[in-house]
């Protein structure tokens, strides 16, 4: 019996916010979590692509290179919390108006029409700032929304990112960055 092993990569498309680390670090301090639960890489996942072959990744890159998008602005203004099966909390920062993000996400999905996608029904644009495993008695932070200092940022590109899961958390590798075209005058 012949078994073919295909290399697969766990991929997603994201907006990178690492140049704004100082802003997110300041918000992290308000949560009061232990150091090991804080994240030090900040991004907004626009589309999770799951496991893709090398050929699939090449096809995705080719499609994203043809994406027609313009730079736009986002304003962060609140923090929220997702509870996952009452065992894990995910702390995140959200945007004031998500219409530009939703529009961009639709354009990305359209550009990937030849790629089999499993779309989630619910999309909440956010940047994860911390994760923690919760003990059943831990209620130190339970607000569903908390206002934070506003920060407006310009979005110029998206990135195709590989996520390698490890026991110490995911390792992210940018495979390619796709810059948006400036409006011609």
N, C-alpha and C positions, 0 to 999 in steps of 0.2 A: 504494500500500500504506500503510495506516494503522498506525503503531506507537504503542502506548500505553506511556508510561514511568510506572512505579509507584514511588513513593518507598518504599524499604525501610530498615529499621533493624535493626542487629545487637543483639539483646537477650539479657539474662540476668537471673535472679533471684538475689539475694545477701543475705547478712548483712554489714552494714558494721561494721568494727572500727577506724575512724579515730580514735575517742576513746581508743584504746589504743595509739597510735603509739609512745609511749615504750617500752612493753614490746617491741614488734616491732623497733624501732630498736636496742635493746640486744642482741637476738638476732642481728640483722644483723651487728653488730660481731664476733661470734664466728666468722662465716663467713670474714671476711677478704677480701671481694671488692672490686673497684674500685668507686668511687662510682657510675659510670654504670649498673651492673648492679642496683643496689639500687632497690627500689620504695618509693614514699612514700604509696601509697594501699593500704589493707589491707581485704580483703573475703574472704568465703567464698562461692564460687559454688555455689548449690544446684541450679540447673537452667539449662543453656544452651538458649536458645530459637532461636538462629540468626537468619536474616533474616526479618523480619516486616513486613508492610505497616502503614500507619498504622491501617487498620481492624483488623488483627490485634492491634496493640498496644492498641487501645481494648477489644477483646474480652478480652484478657489482664488488663487493669486491672479490668474489670468482674468477672471471675471471682475475682481476688485480693481484691477488696473484700468478698467473701462468705466468705473463708477463716476458719474457726473455729480459732483457735490461742491458746494461753496462753503467757505469758512462761516462760522456763526458763533454766537455768544450763549453761554449758560450761566445762570446764577444759582449758586448753592445757598440754601437758606434754612434748612431744618435737618434734624437728626431723627432717625427712627430705629426700630428694633424688629427683627424677624425672630420668632421662636420656632425652632425646628424640632417637632415631635417632643416638645417639653424637655429636651435634653441639651439643646445647644441654642445659644443666642448669637445673632449676627447683628452688630451695630453698624449703621450706615448713615451716610449724608445724602440728602436728596436735593433735587433742583426745584426752583420756583415754578417754572413753566417748562413742561417737558415736550411741547409740540415739535420743536426743532429736532429733538432726539428721536421722537417717534417717526417723524418724516424721514430722517436719515436711515433709521432701521428698516422702514418699508422699502427704501431705495436699495439697500443692501440685499434684502431678501429677494427683491425683483432681479437684481444682477446675478443672483445665485440660482436662477431657475433650473439649471441643469444639475444642481447638487441636491441629493436627498437630505431634507432637513426635518427634524422633529421639533416643531415650534412649540414653545410653552404658551399656554393661553394667556397667562398673566405676565405682563412685563412692567416692572417698576424700575425706572432709571435711578440708579444709586451707585455710590462708591462705598464699598465695605471698608470700615476702619478698624474693626476688631471682631474676633470670634472668641467665644468661651463655652466650655462645657459647663453645664449648670447642674448644681446639686438641687434636689427637689425643694430645699428650704431657702434657696438663694433668691431673694427678691430685691436686691440692691438697686436695680434699675428696671423699671417696668413701664416707663412712659412710651406711648405709641408714637408720639411726635414731640420734639423739643426744638424750639427755634434756636438757631445759631447765628453768629455774625455772617452777614452776607458776603459772598465773594463772587465776582463775575470774571469768567475766564473765556478766552477765545479758543475755539475748536478749529484746528487747521488740518487734522488728519485722523485716520484710524489705523489700527495695527492688527495684523494677524498674529496671534500668540499661541505658542505651544505650552501646554500645562503638563508638567510631569509630577505625578503625585508621589510624595515620599512620607515617611513616618513623621518627619518634622514639618510637614506642610507642603503645599505645592511650590514648584520651581517654575517660573515663567521665563520663556525664551521668545523674544520677538523674532518672527520669521521674515516679516516685511512690513514697512510702513507705507501707507497710501495717502499722499498729500492732496488736499482739495485745491481746485483751481480758483484763483482770484477772478473776480468779475472784470471782464474786459471793458475798458473805457472808450 
